[in-house]
């Protein structure tokens, strides 16, 4: 069993995605942070005021630094990366990390929950937003997900669930219909990877029915595209070559993968 699978088995409840999301990495942008990040009644600038449960400003700053660093480290090295590397990139001592997250499993669960919640909201918007055709909805979701790096932080059970959907898609129809009726706020706040995979299955099915997706493409294939990463040294080389324009190596890789998914 891989380290990621062991982490999944040891995490509370046996799966990622059950804990509340209260801080999202700053890469999401101001609007996204306001939408997903803060518990009810707590907003930026309120830290250190009122109830003792609110973190002091410096403590919140350290927490946000740790979360950004963890997202970066786990995205590059996987969930097996050491906590010492997270602390180093956050610019804090490893003791600071452990004071907030008593084990790596807790930190991994937190990061995975944030990313799944954000991806779920993006997938729902792509599916039900009604602004794009079937292919553009799927491709647009993949482009946003790849640009954020969130796909590389999916928990292990997301891959297993994608395989299950591919094997018995007809058994998922009821779940898809039930989820379609869920309120937007419920979906956006959910960190359950099964909801994300159900939405992706619907995006794939719609693009396939429109004849815009290659025959045989499955949800598992889409998840692989989500998790595709370009080595750091390759990204640096491409950035130097094109002066940082054109999306770099990551953008070029995504375009190649999307061309492989779409019917010619």
N, C-alpha and C positions, 0 to 999 in steps of 0.2 A: 504494500500500500504506500502511495506517495505521501510526502509530507503534507501537501495541500489536502489530501483526502483525510489524513489523520487529524489535521486541524478542524476539518468540517465535522468529523465524528465527535471531537472533544468539545466543540463549541456548545454553549447553552441551548437546549432544545434540540440538539442534533443537527441544526442547520443555521446558516447565516440568515440575516435579514429580519430578525424579530425585534432588535433593539431600536429605540427611537433615534431619529436623525436630528442632531442639534447643531452641528457645524459642518458646513460643506466647504471643501477647499476653494480658495479664492479664484481658481481658474474658471469657475462657473460664471463669474461676472456678477455685478451688483444686484441685478434683477433676480438672478437665480439664487443668490445667497439669501435674499429677503424672502424668497418663496419657500425654500427648503430648510434654511439653516437654523433658525432660532426658535426656542420653545415659546409657547404663548406667553405674552406679557414681558418678553425679554428681547431687547433690540440692541444693536451696536451703540455704545456710549452709555448704556445703562449698567454695565458691569461695575461692581463695587458699590452700587447704591441699593438700599432696601434690604431684602431678605438675604440671610447668610448663605443661601444656596447659590446666589449669583457670584460668579467668579470675579475676583479682583481684575483690574485691567491687565496687569502684568501676567497674571495666571492665564487669562483668556488668550493673551498674545502668545504665550508659550504653547498653549493647547493648539491654537491654529497653526503654529509653526510645526509642531509635531505631526499634525494631520496632513499638512502639505508635504512634509518630508516623507511620511509613511506612504502616501499615495505615489510619490515619485519613486521611492525605493522599491516598493512592492510591484509597481508597474514595470520597472526595469528588470528586477531580479526575481520576481515571484514572491509568494507568501512565505517562502523558506528563508528569506533574507533576515539577518540578525537585527535585533533591536539596537545594538550599538551603532549600526550604520544609520538607522533612523535618527538616533540622537545626534550623531555627527552632522548630518545634513540639516537638522533643525537648529543646530547651534546651541544645544542644551546638554546637560549631563544625562547619562543614561538613567540615573536615579530620578530625574524629573519625569522621564517617560514612564517609568514604572510606578511613580506616585499617582499618575493619572490612569494608567492602564496596567493593572497588576500582573498581567501575563500577555504574551504576544497574541494568544488566541483572542483575547478581548479586543486588542487593537485591530487585528485582522477582521474580526466580526464587524467592528465599527466602520472600517473603510469599505468593506464589501457591501454593507447595508446602504451606505451613502451612494455608492456608485450604482447599485441596482435600482435604488429609488429614483435617481436622476435619469437613468436609461429608460426606466418604465414610463416616466412622464413624457420623455421624448418619443418613445415608440407609440404611446397612446395618441399624442398629438399628430404624428405621421399617419396613423391609421384613421382617426376620426376627424382630423382637421378639415378635410375636404378641399384643400387648396391645390393638391397635386394629383396627377394620375398614379396608377399602381406602381410603375417603375420609379418614377420620381419620388414617391413617398418612401419607398424602401431605400433607394440610393441616398436620399437626403438624410434619412435617419443614420445610415452607415457613415456618411461623411461627418455628421455632427459627433457621432460616437467616437469615430477614429480621431478626430481633432482633439477631443477631450482626453483621450487615453483611457476612458472609463471601461471599455471592453476588456482591457488587459487585467482588470481587477475583479472580474466575475468570480464568484465562489465556485468551488469544484462541482457542487450539485447542479449548477446551471448546465454544465456539459452533459451530465447524466440525464437530466430532464429533456434536453434537446434530443438526445438519442431515443428516449421513450416516445416523444412526439413523432419522430420519424418512423418508428416501428408500428405504432398503432394510432395513426392520426384520427381515425373515425371515432375513437373513444374520447377524444378531446373536444368534440363538437359542442357538447353540453357545457363544458367549462368555458369555452370561448363565448357562448351565448350569455352565460351568467356574468362573465366579466364585462361584456359589452354594456351591460346595464348598470355597472357600478358607477358611482359618482366620480367626477374628476378628482376631487380632493382625496377620496379613498385610494384611488389608483396612484396618484402622485406621491402620497405619503408611504405607500407600501414598499417594503424592501424584500418582499418574497420573490425570489427569482422565478418561481413558476408563473407568476403573472406576466413578467417580462417575456418569458418564452412563449406564452400563449399569444401575446400581441405580435411577436415576431412571426409566429406560425401563420397568423392571419395576414400579415403583410406579404409573406412568401406566397401564400395560397392565392391572394388577390393578383399579385404580379404574374403568377403562373397561369391563372385563368385568363388573363388578358393577353397571353402569348408573349410576354415581355421577359420571361425568365427561362433560361435553358431548362430543358427537360431533365428531371432527376435532381435538381437543386433542392436541398432540404434545409430545415432550420439549423441543423448541425453545420452545414456549409456556411450559413450566414454568421453563426457564432464564431467560426474560424476566422472569418473576415474581421469580425469585431476584435479578435485577440491578436491579429497580425501586428507585428512590431518590427521596426527597422533598427538594427544595431546602432548604438550611439556613435561609433566611429564612422559608420556609413552615412548617418544623418549629417555629421559634421563635414564630411567630404562633399556631399551634395550641396550643402548650404554654401560652402566656399565656392563651389563651381558656378551656382546660379545667383550668387550674391544675396541669398536668403529669400529670393522670390520664387513663385511658382509652387509653393507648398513643400519644397524640399523632397527628400527621399520618401518620407511618409506619405505625402500626397501622391507621388508617382506610384508607389506601391498600391495605394488604394485604387487608383484609376485602373491599374492592371487587373486587380482583383474584380472590380466592378465589371470590366469588359468580359471577364471570364464567366460572370454570372448571367449577363444579359444575352438574349438571343441576338444573333448577328443580322 
